[in-house]
Amino acid sequence: MSVNWRNISLFSLMGLLLIMTGVNQSWTLALTIVNMGLISSIMALGVNMQWGYAGLFNVGVMGYTALGGLAVVLISMPPVGEAWSAGGFGVLLGILIGVGTILAAIALWNRMAPGKLRVLALIAVLVGGFALNRYFFLPAAAAIEAVNPASEGYLGGLGLPVLLAWPVGALFAAAAAWLIGRVALGLRSDYLAIATLGISEIIINFLKNEDWLSRGVKNVVGLPRPIPTPVEMRQYEFVFQLSQMTGLPVNRMATIASMAGFALLFLLVLAILMWLAEKALNSPWGRMMRAIRDNETAARAMGKDVTKRHLNIFVLGSAVCGLAGAMMVTLDGQLNPGTYEPLRYTFLIWVMVIVGGQGNNWGAVLGGMLIWFLWVQVEPAGRWLAYVLTSGFGADSAVRDHIMNNVAHMRLLTMGLAMLLVMRFSPRGLIPER
């Protein structure tokens, strides 16, 4: 295999940018960019599987990411005993009644002969099940939310190690994608995008409003960490040794060590995913997916079940996004449903895939790192540039005040400009598909 010096040069340049950030600004900032860049690369990898492998236009990325974050709460947080005593049984009973009502409605519709009687029976089952569900569920949820709402007001989780929540987050996203895909994958690409965006909004609004499950917009804080906190890091001898070697204060070195631990853990996860993704892409299965993407009619003529394969890759890519969502919440140490903005961050992930190179896993990783680097750095760089350009204006200049007050918009401008430049000079991305 020949060495691809172009790809090596691009990743080396990305590494050089991160090193320069550490030297000229701070290593804490550089590691923050690295950690979120690695998580963004995993999200971009999931979207690339759907779009680059199969041509599925999914803009519901934030919904699956939110489900991954929810898994961290449900798995790692300790159960709230008082909340379970107040309404745990009622909530579970209400959920079981809701699921039973849906299953009963499906069975009734399939077994009864078509006609008015079937429609009336279906309405009766749905209305009766809904009323029964509300009767048990609403009082129980209210009782749970009334339990110490300042810090609890929810059922809590299972109290298990937080790393177990990562594969569970992937399973949550995969289950939701399977249900959505069974309904939406028959739609044309533009309608599929609308459907996935709408369902993503439903998931996020559910997390914002169901306080009994995840405290809603009150946020769940203090999530367990797989890596020691900076305070805990100070107990290790190597932190003091590194502090003496580098001349950095112990507190800062402990923070750097904690963030570096997360970076190594995320890098390990990304390496495993990349190995699996490359094996899949270069396998007969991967060639079949690309054939379906390029010409569905020809693939159907060859006997391929296109709908089933689309569902497979839709579930797989969403599971990867759910895994990234669980990793992001673990890094933040809190679940904040208000930060999941589908139109904003879904656009950012898609820019990563387009700039990096759709259909190429390495391109998705490079795009994730590069675009997140720009997302973080372009605002201070824009502020410096605006300061230089307006240095000749008076201190009370309205034009200068207007420019300086709108520096934050440089982020979106730069993202759009980066995408336009790549599409103009390298329309297949920085690392195009072979």
Secondary structure as UniProt FT lines:
FT   HELIX           5..24
FT   HELIX           27..48
FT   HELIX           49..53
FT   HELIX           61..76
FT   HELIX           81..83
FT   HELIX           84..88
FT   HELIX           89..111
FT   HELIX           116..145
FT   TURN            149..151
FT   HELIX           162..164
FT   HELIX           165..184
FT   TURN            185..186
FT   HELIX           189..209
FT   HELIX           211..214
FT   HELIX           216..218
FT   STRAND          220..221
FT   HELIX           230..233
FT   TURN            234..235
FT   HELIX           237..246
FT   HELIX           250..281
FT   HELIX           284..294
FT   HELIX           296..301
FT   TURN            302..303
FT   HELIX           306..332
FT   STRAND          334..335
FT   HELIX           337..339
FT   HELIX           342..356
FT   TURN            358..359
FT   HELIX           361..389
FT   TURN            390..392
FT   TURN            395..396
FT   HELIX           398..405
FT   HELIX           407..409
FT   HELIX           410..425
FT   TURN            427..428
//
